[in-house]
Amino acid sequence: MTAAADIMKPDHARNMRLIGHTDQAGRADGIQIMVENGFAYIGHLFSQGFSIVDVRDPKNPKPAGFVPAPANTWNVHLQVADNLLLVIHGKDVFADAAFADEASYYKASAGTALGTAVPKGARNWDAGLAVYDISTPGKPRRIGFMPVSGGIHRIWYTGGRWAYMSALLDGFTDFIFITVDMSDPANPREAGRYWLPGMNLAAGETPSWEANRKFGLHHAIVDGDIAWGAWRDAGLVVMDVANRADPKLIVHRNWSPPFQGGTHNCLPLADRNLLVVLDEAVLDDVEDGLKNIWIFDVKDPANPVPVATMPVPTDADYPRKGAHYGPHNIHENRPGTFQSSSIIFSTWQNAGVRVYDISNQYQPREIGALVPPAPRSMMDKRPGKKPIIQSCDIFVDKAGLVYVTDYNAGLYVMEYTG
């Protein structure tokens, strides 16, 4: 059997099939993916930049370009809307020997590693938000940049005036929530900010949590005037953003402990008053415990109530498979993409992709799955890393095609057939 055939033969499939694959011109390390006007824009974990892939023929995706990042900088996350591509700039954490052991990153405050505690002269990476014009599909042209002292982690932008970001600012323990005015895309500017009490060291605040707890915003999804923030080990932070210049807390809920932390996505399903909340698995061999995808009832946004968790994969012994096992990401129902308040697409790293039907929110059930084969080579050169599939980000287009990145195996294009 040829290598090409091997890469298209899944280890497990149920109501899903592989239709296309690319190693992204040898840069097979993918994180966040956006698809717009026939092109995929893919952030990289190790390759220091982002790639463009022509997916107009999804069965034969073709690399169409690479934009390198400045030295020691990664572009792991990006957003596409209104013919704009927004790309984060931050320290390439995993190129730093201090973070070869992932636990040293996920169990420390970002401010210590990347922010105030690092002398400004020692910051040898680029930090902020880059803005590109993609009115010519597949050909990004940089038009603007907003410096942010410690960098940005992730963005929520669906077009229009406002973008929402997790930003590391000098004086803070970790990433906080900021609103960004995009009315002049060439000159984005911060408009407002919110942080949990205890994060603003420069103002004399003192953290109330243990030093090995990561109380920092991963990102928020904004629906109307409410921002649903995934605050890693601090859980769910719901914010009123009616005044973008002055976000206010609605409620903070944290279930860690007794459950594990790492909250990564908070997806509102407004028509059903539900919220899908994913806790990310971040360490190999289940060192950080079993993580869940939760369903919350949010009829009253000030009183989110958990009502169920998604069933875990049972078709193989994934906890013993190695590498990361557990949820990483969900399709976020962006405007112009696949929209559903009952079908949820998710990635489970070594357990591949899982599709859930939550028509009955109290009894969610798995209705589809696909586990790609092991990567043919490793982009992740850190000690002890093994060639095991790590399905990472997921994007489902309006036609229902499923685009899935991997830390080592490139881009897969899939179909749900259920």
Secondary structure, DSSP 8 states (H G I E B T S, - for coil): --HHHHHTS-SEEESEEEEEEE-STT------EEEETTEEEEE-SSSSEEEEEE-SSTTS-EEEEEEE--TTEE---EEEETTEEEEEEEE-GGGSGGGSSTHHHHTS-HHHHHSTTS-GGG--S--EEEEEE-SSTT--EEEEEEE-SSEEEEEE--SSSEEEEEEE-TTBSS-EEEEEE-SSTTS-EEEEEE--TT-BGGGT----S-TTS-----EEEEETTEEEEE-BTT-EEEEE-SSTTS-EEEEEE--TTTS---EEEEEEEGGGTEEEEEE---SBTTTT----EEEEE-SSTTS-EEEEE-----SS-GGGT-SBEEEEEE----TTB---SSEEEEEEETT-EEEEE-SSTTS-EEEEEEE----SS-S--STT--S---EEEEEEBTT-EEEEEESSS-EEEEEE--
